[in-house]
Amino acid sequence: MGIFISVIITSYHTRTQYLNDAINSVMHQTLSKRLYEVIIVKDYEDANISKLASNKDNNIIDLTIDDTNIGDAIVHGVKKAKGEIICFLDDDDMFFGDKLEFVYNQFSSDKNVGFLRNEISEIDKNGNKTVRPNEWGDRTKEDTEISIKSNLSDEILRNSGVMSCISIKKNIILQHLEILSQLTTNQDLFMFLIALYSNKKLKIVKNQLTYYRISDSVTRIKGSFNKYLSTLRRVHKNDYIINSYFENMFKNVNNNDYIMKKIFELNVIYFLVSEEKGGLKYISSNIKNRGFSTLKNRFFLLFLSLFHDVSPNFFLRVHFIYYKIKMSKYSVPNSV
């Protein structure tokens, strides 16, 4: 008997205009509809979606939940999922027509695969193909298989920031539901790390199977400083809990230097955006053992943490101005 796939689409009331495109891309796949279902998790009512779900032939589950964080939304979807394989899709992205057939074949042909990540094709807000921003670096050039024994690098994690490219075995996620429910950001990295720890095979492929939408929302800071600060702290509020979870998980794993450095970097971000004043103590206690070998890098991080601890809001106001200027120079690529 073949595997069954569950596609989880997460959608929020603040961004609904592309959801129909996302759903249509999943409904028009080369893979038989008997082999997959679609679970839409959203924090608002939508009569059209409800009508689609009422047609049993569409195999759509419509879940309306209270406004919550992304991790909790994913947990709701996973608990409803019948599939052994979970594919994620953000509401403003789309799948290529043969994506699910490719995923099906990859997991069916090798039972040791626990995680699959494909490449993206960039589109603009109107769905037209656009140019990849230079800041994103090169595409994945060749297929790669990695495991917990592999030497990791930034290049391997470079495109892990696109949740719509990730497919993962459900039983891997089920072991981490409690901590997943607290997740507010970095859901892509979360999936990568739990798959890595599962001791299953992770496949990174060069095939472009996901349309990733680039718009002003990902290249601009909008609104006042207070709104920016509120959003920043809401998004990162549980980071230290999540990072500590992974730090404890990987501390006894051989060849864990890269992962521990990554966790340290994420904790630095947490302390620099939070109201807490423990950043200087944390950074000074851990920086020497986390791959920051040069005195220049150490001094810079210690300076930032001291600046933050003395006046958190002033530090973030300076960051807000700097980042707004920097992002104003970044333009959404033109269509091709």
URPEBEL-V300705 format. One record per pair of residues at least 24 apart in sequence whose C-alpha atoms are under 7 Angstrom apart, sorted by the first residue. I is the first residue (numbers start at 0). J is the second residue. Records with the same first field share a line. If there is no record, write none. Layout:
# URPEBEL-V300705
I = J ; J
This chain:
# URPEBEL-V300705
2 = 83 ; 107
3 = 34 ; 35 ; 82 ; 83 ; 84
4 = 34 ; 35 ; 36 ; 82 ; 83 ; 84 ; 85
5 = 35 ; 36 ; 37 ; 80 ; 81 ; 82 ; 84 ; 85 ; 86
6 = 36 ; 37 ; 38 ; 85 ; 86 ; 87
7 = 37 ; 38 ; 39 ; 76 ; 86 ; 87 ; 88
8 = 38 ; 39 ; 40 ; 87 ; 88 ; 89 ; 90
9 = 39 ; 40 ; 41 ; 88 ; 89 ; 90
10 = 40 ; 41 ; 89 ; 90
11 = 41 ; 42
12 = 42 ; 43
17 = 90 ; 91
18 = 90 ; 91
20 = 93
21 = 90 ; 91 ; 92 ; 93
24 = 93 ; 94 ; 95 ; 96
25 = 94
27 = 96
28 = 96 ; 97 ; 99
29 = 96 ; 97 ; 100
30 = 99 ; 100
38 = 76
40 = 72 ; 76
42 = 66
68 = 182 ; 183
69 = 182 ; 183
70 = 179 ; 180 ; 181 ; 182 ; 183
71 = 179 ; 180 ; 181
74 = 176 ; 180
83 = 168 ; 169
84 = 166 ; 167 ; 168 ; 169
85 = 166 ; 167 ; 168 ; 169
86 = 165 ; 166 ; 167
87 = 162 ; 163 ; 165 ; 166
88 = 162 ; 163
89 = 163
91 = 212
92 = 163 ; 210 ; 211 ; 212
93 = 209 ; 210 ; 211
94 = 208 ; 209 ; 210
95 = 208 ; 209 ; 210
98 = 208
111 = 199 ; 200
112 = 199 ; 200 ; 201
113 = 167 ; 168 ; 194 ; 199 ; 200 ; 201
114 = 166 ; 167 ; 168 ; 194 ; 200 ; 201 ; 202
115 = 165 ; 166 ; 167 ; 201 ; 202 ; 203
116 = 164 ; 165 ; 166 ; 202 ; 203 ; 204
117 = 164 ; 203 ; 204 ; 205 ; 206 ; 207 ; 208
118 = 164 ; 204 ; 205 ; 206 ; 207 ; 208 ; 209
119 = 207 ; 208 ; 209 ; 210 ; 211
120 = 207 ; 209 ; 210 ; 211
121 = 210 ; 211 ; 212 ; 213
122 = 210 ; 211 ; 212 ; 213
123 = 212 ; 213 ; 214 ; 334
124 = 212 ; 213 ; 214
127 = 334
128 = 334 ; 335
129 = 332 ; 333 ; 334 ; 335
130 = 332 ; 333 ; 334 ; 335
132 = 332
139 = 205
140 = 205
141 = 204 ; 205
142 = 203 ; 204 ; 205
143 = 202 ; 203 ; 204
144 = 200 ; 201 ; 202 ; 203
145 = 200 ; 201 ; 202
146 = 195 ; 198 ; 199 ; 200 ; 201
147 = 195 ; 196 ; 198
148 = 254
151 = 257
159 = 187 ; 188
160 = 187
161 = 187
162 = 187
163 = 209
164 = 209
171 = 197
178 = 241
181 = 237
182 = 237
183 = 234 ; 235 ; 237
184 = 234 ; 235
213 = 331
214 = 331
215 = 331
218 = 326 ; 329
219 = 326 ; 327
220 = 323
224 = 316 ; 319
231 = 272
232 = 272 ; 273
235 = 269
238 = 269
239 = 266 ; 269
242 = 266
259 = 289
260 = 289 ; 290
263 = 289
271 = 304 ; 307
272 = 315
274 = 311
276 = 308
278 = 304 ; 308
279 = 304 ; 305 ; 308
